[in-house]
């Protein structure tokens, strides 16, 4: 909708509506003028009927002509608002009407502004081929659905990912002692029956052996953890972020989206300065990411905790608008979290809980949109850097010779 069109080939003897709207099979091709003859020749060669319709215009104006007479001349955003008016009215009945009104007024937005402060690169081959890779536990529970993407992302960064279930831990078949990383994946554990991640959190919190195992992993200086979406909700309920020791009555957690519905979108986020090890070198970058959650709105019973977390740089990711400013406005912020907050990390940076899904965008082809210049210039997705950072941190901490490092190298 950032362009216009001069549609000058309406047939004089046919009604304009019949020509513009049809349920017959068809395809509109936009091409550069020098390519016209080649394209037309190919269509004629294969006996495909076609008609040159008009020209794309830089000016955001839609002009329709019939026999040289202008029958419509209107700004593109206005026409788009007319076209979407019915959908906007339906949205008012399906979701929070306040959020529906916010969304319906965005027909004239400039579009997302992406910015990179680093150069994404594929993982060097020797990291992928080495034998003694750091082990990361990809932990899932009944109802999880993000484990395969997460496994692939860590594998692509040079890790040895292991598929673990809560049943494995409950049965004592495995423990967390052998792993450098622990990942709580996304999904809908126990179908969110008790609210998001409460069932999963209860399995850990009310089993003394499991609680001690997870607490020990959290405290080990050579470990890191990542929680995404449902895993982010879990880490909050476990009290792992923004710091340990917050009373349950004051612990930040995630509740139903302000839109009152599940949100699957590609918003823009900005990464800011923080101690988070997985976001090192990515500060001040802004680009897109997937979200897929129904209860992603940050709720802080004690506002002072959010204020302190922000002051201590423990909120490393924010939803931003088209100007790159942190926002609570829908749909730039799909869940309504205060200040646009999309993530928390621990004070030492080893533990990160993030509501959006970086593992679903660690490959370039997973992006539904990126600037045209990025399609050719980027050698890897910017989100791959997050997982590479974790692998780099593992190598660096090995070099620091932590007390437990020797037995897990």
C-alpha positions, 0 to 999 in steps of 0.5 A: 500500500506504499505505492499507487497504480494507473490502471488505464486498460479498462474496456469501454464495453465492459462494466468496471466492477466486472473487470476488476473483481472476478472469481475466475483464475487469474494472475497479476504480474508486476514487472519492469518495463524492459521485461514486457516484451519477453514476458508477453512473448512467453505468454503468447508462446504458451497460448495464455490470454493476457492484457496489459493493465497499467503502470505502477506509480510511486505516488500513493494514488489509484487511478482507473481510466476507461476509454481515456476517461478517469472513473476513479482517482483516490489515495491508496490508503483511503481505498485500502480503508474502504476495502478493509472496513467490513473486516474492521467491523467484524474485528470489533465483535471478535476482540477487544474493541479498543484494540480493534479501533487502534488497528483499523487506523493504521492504513497510512503507516510508513512501515517497519524500520529495521536496523542492524548493528552487527553482521550476521554470519553462518556458523563456521563449519568446524563448530558444526563438525567438532566432536565435543560440542556443548550439550543443551537440554531441549525440555518439553512437557505435555502440550509443548510444540516448539521443540523441533525448531529449538533443536534445529536452532541450537544445532545450527549454532554448534550445540549437541541438543538433547530431547528431554521430557519432564517425564524423563526427569520425574522418572529419574531417567536423566538429570540436568547435571550433564548439560550446559544449557537448559531450554524451556520451549514454547507451546501450551503445556497442559492446554493452558487449563490452569493458565499458561505454564502453571501446570508445568511450573507446579510439576517442578515447584511441588516436587522437592527433588525436581525443585532442588535439581532445577535450583542447582542448575540455575545456580551453577556458574557454567550454565545458561537457560532460555525460555521462549513463549510458554517457557518464558511464562514458566521461567517467570512462575519459577521465579528465575527472572528478573531475579530470584527471591521475589515473593510470589505475590509480587512476582512478575508473570504473563496474563491474557493479551489485551486484545483478548485473543491469541496473537500470531504476528510478525512485529518489530522488536529492539534489543537494548543493552543488558547483561544477557549473554545470548544477546551480546553484540546485538544491542540497538538492533531492530528487526522482526520476530514471530509471536504466537501466544494468548497470554503474553502480557506482562503483569507486575503486581508491584510496579516497583519491580518493573521499574527496578528491572528496567533501571538494571537493564534486565529487560533486554527486548522491547516491542517497537513502533514504526519509528523504533520507539518502545510501545504499548500500542496495538498491534505493534505490541501484540499483547499490551505488555507495559513499556513494550517489554518482551523479555527479562534476563537474570542479573548475571545474564545467564538466564533469558526469558523471551515471549517472541520466538527467535527459534522460528526465525533463525533461518532467512526463509522463515522471515515473512518480510525483510528489507529488499537490501537484506535479502541479498546482503545478509549471509544468515538470519540475525536471530542465529546470532543469539544461539551462536552467542550461547555457544561462544559463552560456553567456550569462554566459560570453559576457558575460565575453568569453572569448578564444574566445567571439567566434567562436562566438557 
